[in-house]
Amino acid sequence: MKMRDSLYAKEAAELIRTISLYKSLTGGQVYRLFPGKEESIKNLLTQLIKQKRMVYSPGTDRISAGEEYDKCPDSSMITAFWVLLDFIDKTEYHTASDFPVKISFFSQDEFYEIVHVPYGQEIMLNHAMATKEEELPRRLIIVDNPDQIPNINIQGTIAFCIVSAEGKVNYYKLE
């Protein structure tokens, strides 16, 4: 039993860190974060849910750090996490960020930010993201609709993307 516990210790620590950090993720996101380890992650989640350290909602397939996050999840964060998962195999470190950035991460010695621009808030986010920094992070901008793209002028933007409810990410490059 001790050997099994030590084998799962790294996954357990990363699982707890990730769900605590992002507050609420889908089961699909959690399993994709640990490819090839779905069964051990399922067992760890079962234990954490029994210990009331995590909450699982079968109707939404959401795993949350607590009931308050389960009742009112940050859908922008869940969307941004799908984008992060596209880079996860080359990501050295990732963390939740403060408004207006949802997630910051390092990948292949580059610093990235994931920003969600809700429909109708393009001008506000343009102002919120205005900066005079010389060295900008590479920014991935999530939009709800491709029609928003011409109205967004955020420095450091390398791509726009739209994320489906199932987590499929479609990227639009700047021309």
Buried (B, 14 or more C-beta within 10 A) or exposed (E): EEEEEEEBEEBBEBBBEBBBBBBBBBBEBBBBBBEEBEEBBEBBBEEBEEEEBBBBBEEBEBBBBBEEBBEEBBEBBBBBBBBBBBBBEEBEEBEBBEEBBBBBBBBEEEBBBBBBBBEEBBEEBBEBBEEEEEEBBEBBBBBBEEEBBEBBEBEBBBBBBBBEEEBEBEEEEEE
